[in-house]
Every structure is written in structure tokens, then in C-alpha cells.
Amino acid sequence: MEKLYIPVLAGTTREQRKSIFAARLVAEIGNTFEEIETEVVDPKDFYFPGDGNDPEGKDPRYTAVTERAQGFFIVSPEYNHSFPGTLKRMLDSELKNYIHKPVAFAGVSSGQWGGVRAIEQLVGTVREMGMVSTFSDMQFPKVNELFNDEGELQNEAVRKYIEKAWVELLWMTKVLKAGRDNEPSSHHPS
């Protein structure tokens, strides 16, 4: 059985980011599922000049990731009640490779809400890009307490919530892949 490639998209390039710890943990747990292959896709590793979906604004390495992906798990910090511009720029660089693919979200914040407002903002954005969002969001509140300075998780109970989010994303990935593979669409080549 071929594994389903579902990358974890990290949401920021900020130097002091703690959300990368959450992204790494999400990927670690994703890789415990026999049917899933995942990795952290760090925007620091890519170059997105300009704006939008124009050919000159793409990074061919990110294009390859989105072409291969059967679904996505976005881990985003919350900045000013929304998600970072870095993530928006990365997402905007590709459009056709997102159509009819599922996406799960994890929000990260230093406060008690765990990035829920970033997730709320992301839902409309990914919908416009043709993705289908799951309903099992993951929150990482008080991230400075949740991970130590080395990125080690300080509350093991969090793992079960991440697993629940992956279970829902895996189901959606299978269903939408079957649809893309078997049902013609004017938006997605069969």
C-alpha cells in the first residue's frame, strides 16, 4: 500500500517562533500512522518572490510538494487575530494543486486561546483555494509553557488531541483522493 503524503506546513519564518515545535510534534505523530508519510514544510526553506500565483512567484520545490500532497496539515501561529503573511504568501503561490484536497489546522499562541482566531481566518482562505477543511482543529495555547526551550513537550496529554486531528484528516484524505481519482471535475484533472 502506498502511503498518503500529507505535509505539515509551518506558518512562519519568525526567528523566535515557538510554533515550529508544534509543527514538528504534529509531523512526529503523523508519521506514527502506518498509512501516512509526512514532513514539516518550513517556509524558511523556500523562496517566494512577489505576490500571487504568477509563475515568477513560485518556488518549484514547493510546487512539487503541493503536487505530491494528498492533503495538508497547517500549523500556524496567531499574529494580531490572524495568521502570518508568510503563510499566506506560501499558500498563494499555488492554487491548482490544492483543489479538492483536505486540510487540518493547528493554531499556536502565547495566550490562552491557542490560535483559534488564526484558524478562523484560514478557513475562508483555504476554501477559496479549493481545499476542504476538517472540523478537528488542534490548539496549542500558552506555547511557552507547553514546550521548553529545546522544543520538548511538557504535557503528554496533548498527543491524543493531535492524533484525533490526524484521524479525521486521514479519513478526509482517503475520501477526497477517491473522488479525485474516480469522478471527473472541471476543476481538477482526472
C-alpha positions as CSV (number, residue, x, y, z in Angstrom):
1,M,0.0,0.0,0.0
2,E,1.3,3.4,-1.0
3,K,1.4,5.9,1.9
4,L,-0.6,9.1,1.7
5,Y,1.8,12.1,1.6
6,I,0.3,14.8,3.9
7,P,2.9,17.5,4.6
8,V,2.7,19.7,7.7
9,L,3.0,23.3,6.7
10,A,4.7,25.5,9.2
11,G,3.3,29.0,9.3
12,T,6.0,31.5,9.9
13,T,9.7,32.3,9.4
14,R,9.9,34.4,12.6
15,E,13.2,33.9,14.3
16,Q,11.8,33.4,17.8
17,R,8.9,31.2,16.6
18,K,7.7,28.5,19.0
19,S,5.1,27.2,16.5
20,I,7.9,25.2,14.8
21,F,7.9,23.0,17.9
22,A,4.2,22.3,17.4
23,A,4.7,21.6,13.7
24,R,7.5,19.1,14.5
25,L,5.3,17.4,17.0
26,V,2.3,17.2,14.6
27,A,4.6,15.6,12.0
28,E,6.1,13.2,14.5
29,I,2.6,12.0,15.4
30,G,1.5,11.9,11.8
31,N,4.4,9.6,11.0
32,T,3.2,7.1,13.6
33,F,0.2,6.3,11.3
34,E,1.0,3.4,9.0
35,E,-0.8,5.0,6.1
36,I,0.8,8.4,6.3
37,E,4.0,9.9,5.2
38,T,4.6,13.4,6.4
39,E,7.3,16.0,7.0
40,V,7.5,19.6,8.1
41,V,7.5,22.1,5.2
42,D,9.3,25.1,6.6
43,P,8.8,28.4,4.7
44,K,12.4,29.3,5.7
45,D,13.5,26.6,3.2
46,F,11.7,28.3,0.2
47,Y,11.8,31.5,-1.7
48,F,8.5,33.2,-2.8
49,P,9.2,36.5,-4.6
50,G,6.4,38.9,-5.4
51,D,2.8,38.1,-4.7
52,G,0.1,35.8,-6.0
53,N,0.1,32.7,-8.2
54,D,2.2,34.1,-11.1
55,P,4.9,31.8,-12.5
56,E,7.7,34.0,-11.3
57,G,6.3,33.9,-7.7
58,K,6.6,30.1,-7.4
59,D,9.3,28.0,-5.8
60,P,9.5,24.8,-7.9
61,R,10.3,22.8,-4.7
62,Y,7.1,23.9,-3.1
63,T,5.2,23.3,-6.3
64,A,6.5,19.7,-6.1
65,V,5.3,19.4,-2.5
66,T,1.8,20.5,-3.4
67,E,1.6,18.4,-6.5
68,R,2.5,15.2,-4.5
69,A,0.4,16.0,-1.4
70,Q,-2.9,14.3,-0.9
71,G,-3.8,16.6,2.0
72,F,-2.2,19.2,4.2
73,F,-1.9,19.9,8.0
74,I,-1.3,23.7,8.6
75,V,0.3,24.7,11.9
76,S,0.0,28.5,12.3
77,P,0.8,30.9,15.0
78,E,-1.7,33.7,15.6
79,Y,-0.5,37.2,15.0
80,N,-2.9,40.1,15.6
81,H,-6.0,37.9,15.4
82,S,-5.0,36.3,12.1
83,F,-2.3,34.1,10.5
84,P,1.1,35.3,9.3
85,G,1.7,36.9,5.9
86,T,4.5,34.3,5.3
87,L,1.9,31.5,5.3
88,K,-0.5,33.5,3.1
89,R,2.3,34.1,0.6
90,M,3.3,30.4,0.6
91,L,-0.3,29.3,0.1
92,D,-1.0,31.9,-2.6
93,S,1.9,30.6,-4.7
94,E,0.0,27.5,-5.7
95,L,-3.7,27.2,-6.5
96,K,-4.4,24.3,-8.8
97,N,-2.5,21.8,-6.6
98,Y,-4.9,22.4,-3.7
99,I,-8.2,21.7,-5.4
100,H,-10.3,19.1,-3.7
101,K,-7.7,18.3,-1.1
102,P,-8.3,18.3,2.7
103,V,-6.6,20.5,5.2
104,A,-6.4,20.3,9.0
105,F,-5.4,23.1,11.3
106,A,-3.4,23.6,14.4
107,G,-3.3,27.1,16.0
108,V,-0.5,28.3,18.2
109,S,-0.4,31.2,20.6
110,S,1.3,32.5,23.7
111,G,-2.1,33.3,25.1
112,Q,-4.9,31.0,26.3
113,W,-6.8,30.7,23.0
114,G,-4.3,28.6,21.1
115,G,-4.6,30.3,17.8
116,V,-8.3,29.9,17.2
117,R,-8.6,33.3,15.5
118,A,-5.8,32.3,13.1
119,I,-7.7,29.2,12.2
120,E,-11.0,31.1,11.7
121,Q,-9.2,33.4,9.2
122,L,-7.6,30.4,7.5
123,V,-10.9,28.6,6.8
124,G,-12.1,31.2,4.3
125,T,-8.8,31.5,2.7
126,V,-8.3,27.7,2.0
127,R,-11.9,27.3,0.9
128,E,-11.3,29.9,-1.8
129,M,-8.3,27.9,-2.8
130,G,-10.4,24.8,-3.3
131,M,-9.4,22.9,-0.2
132,V,-11.8,21.2,2.2
133,S,-11.2,21.9,5.9
134,T,-11.7,19.3,8.6
135,F,-13.5,20.1,11.8
136,S,-11.0,18.6,14.3
137,D,-8.8,21.6,14.9
138,M,-5.8,21.4,17.3
139,Q,-4.9,24.3,19.6
140,F,-1.5,24.9,21.3
141,P,-2.3,27.6,23.9
142,K,0.4,29.1,26.1
143,V,3.0,27.6,23.8
144,N,5.9,29.0,26.0
145,E,4.7,26.7,28.8
146,L,3.7,23.8,26.5
147,F,7.3,23.4,25.1
148,N,10.6,24.0,26.8
149,D,13.4,26.0,25.1
150,E,14.6,22.8,23.4
151,G,11.2,22.1,22.0
152,E,10.3,19.2,24.3
153,L,6.6,18.8,25.0
154,Q,5.7,19.4,28.7
155,N,2.2,17.9,28.6
156,E,1.9,14.5,27.1
157,A,-1.9,14.6,27.1
158,V,-1.6,16.9,24.0
159,R,-0.6,13.9,21.9
160,K,-4.1,12.4,21.9
161,Y,-5.7,15.6,20.6
162,I,-3.2,15.7,17.7
163,E,-4.0,12.0,17.0
164,K,-7.7,12.8,16.8
165,A,-7.0,15.6,14.3
166,W,-4.9,13.2,12.2
167,V,-7.6,10.5,12.2
168,E,-10.1,13.0,10.8
169,L,-7.6,14.3,8.2
170,L,-6.7,10.8,7.1
171,W,-10.4,9.9,6.6
172,M,-10.9,13.1,4.5
173,T,-7.7,12.4,2.6
174,K,-8.9,8.9,1.6
175,V,-12.4,10.1,0.6
176,L,-11.3,13.1,-1.4
177,K,-8.5,11.1,-3.1
178,A,-11.0,8.5,-4.2
179,G,-13.2,11.3,-5.5
180,R,-10.4,13.0,-7.4
181,D,-9.3,9.6,-8.8
182,N,-12.8,8.5,-9.9
183,E,-15.0,11.4,-10.5
184,P,-14.3,13.9,-13.4
185,S,-14.2,17.5,-12.4
186,S,-13.9,20.7,-14.4
187,H,-11.6,22.0,-11.6
188,H,-9.3,19.0,-11.1
189,P,-7.7,16.9,-13.9
190,S,-8.5,13.2,-13.6
